[in-house]
Structure formats: C-alpha cells, structure tokens
Amino acid sequence: MDLKQAVEAVLFVSDDPVPLNRLHDLLPDARPAEIKDALQQLKSEYESQGLAIVAYKQPIKRADLEAIRGVQSGEILRALMERRLVRIAGREDAPGAPVQYGTTKEFLGAFGLGALEDLPRPEEVK
C-alpha cells in the first residue's frame, strides 16, 4: 500500500480529525512533508468525490460530509442524487432538523453490492 492509501485508510476509519503528528505516529516510515503531500493529493481527489463517505458514514449531514472533505459538497450531493446513488435518508433530531443523506438500492447495484455490509471493511483496506 502506498502512503496516500495508508493516510486515506487512517482518515477514513477515524471518527475524528487526525492531526499531522498523529498520522506521523501511525506511519513512522513517512516524513511529515510526505504525509502533507499525500493529504494534498487526497484533498484534490476528494474535491470531485463524496460517494464513499456517504456510504460508510450514513446517515450523514451535509455539514459533516463537508467537514470530512474539507470543501463544500452541495454540488456533489446534487449530482449523486440526480444519478439516484444518494437519497435523503431523514432529518436529524436537532435544532433546524438538518437533512441526512444515505445511499440507495441503485448505489448497491452500481457497485455490485447486495447490501451495505458487503462494502470493504476499514481493516480490509489496511
């Protein structure tokens, strides 16, 4: 697994932001500058993606998706909804009742999955 994939795996399985020093602790063979470069590469890639985050973290609010991606996600959510890969899964029981998003049956079919449980587990990514 290359460094970018390793950094992505760590970030993906974490419920909280992972500081650079923690990434370095987890990936001691990589220099901080290399980790920063991998993070920049991932950021560039994720600016045009959002599907995997919704699949693994659903139901997820737009604000939470944007916090993970680091960019606004309205357009990507709209595109995924137009393709019927993502749907409104409900509303959070919180002030303002923010919309929560989840995947659809079409999502499962598009990726050859029978159920969400068929998604690769984070430990399989390692």
Backbone hydrogen bonds, N-H to C=O, Kabsch-Sander energy under -0.5 kcal/mol:
donor,donor_aa,acceptor,acceptor_aa,energy
6,A,2,D,-2.2
7,V,3,L,-3.0
8,E,4,K,-2.5
9,A,5,Q,-2.5
10,V,6,A,-2.2
11,L,7,V,-2.6
12,F,8,E,-2.6
13,V,9,A,-2.0
14,S,10,V,-1.0
22,R,19,P,-0.6
23,L,19,P,-2.1
24,H,20,L,-2.5
25,D,21,N,-1.8
26,L,22,R,-2.2
27,L,23,L,-2.0
30,A,27,L,-2.0
34,E,31,R,-0.6
35,I,31,R,-2.1
36,K,32,P,-2.7
37,D,33,A,-2.0
38,A,34,E,-2.3
39,L,35,I,-2.6
40,Q,36,K,-2.3
41,Q,37,D,-2.3
42,L,38,A,-2.4
43,K,39,L,-2.6
44,S,40,Q,-2.2
45,E,41,Q,-2.1
46,Y,42,L,-3.0
47,E,43,K,-1.2
48,S,45,E,-1.3
49,Q,46,Y,-1.2
54,V,50,G,-1.7
55,A,51,L,-2.2
56,Y,52,A,-2.3
57,K,53,I,-2.4
58,Q,54,V,-1.1
60,I,101,Y,-2.0
62,R,99,V,-0.6
65,L,61,K,-2.3
66,E,62,R,-2.8
67,A,63,A,-1.8
68,I,64,D,-1.9
69,R,65,L,-2.7
70,G,66,E,-2.7
77,L,73,S,-2.5
78,R,74,G,-2.3
79,A,75,E,-2.4
80,L,76,I,-2.6
81,M,77,L,-2.4
82,E,78,R,-2.4
83,R,79,A,-1.8
84,R,81,M,-1.3
85,L,80,L,-2.8
86,V,80,L,-1.1
87,R,102,G,-3.1
89,A,87,R,-0.7
89,A,100,Q,-2.8
90,G,100,Q,-1.1
92,E,98,P,-2.9
94,A,92,E,-2.0
97,A,94,A,-2.9
100,Q,90,G,-3.0
101,Y,60,I,-3.0
102,G,87,R,-2.3
104,T,85,L,-1.4
108,L,104,T,-1.6
109,G,105,K,-2.4
110,A,106,E,-2.6
111,F,107,F,-1.5
112,G,109,G,-1.2
113,L,108,L,-3.4
118,D,115,A,-2.0
119,L,116,L,-2.0
124,E,121,R,-1.6
125,V,121,R,-1.1
125,V,122,P,-0.7
126,K,122,P,-0.9
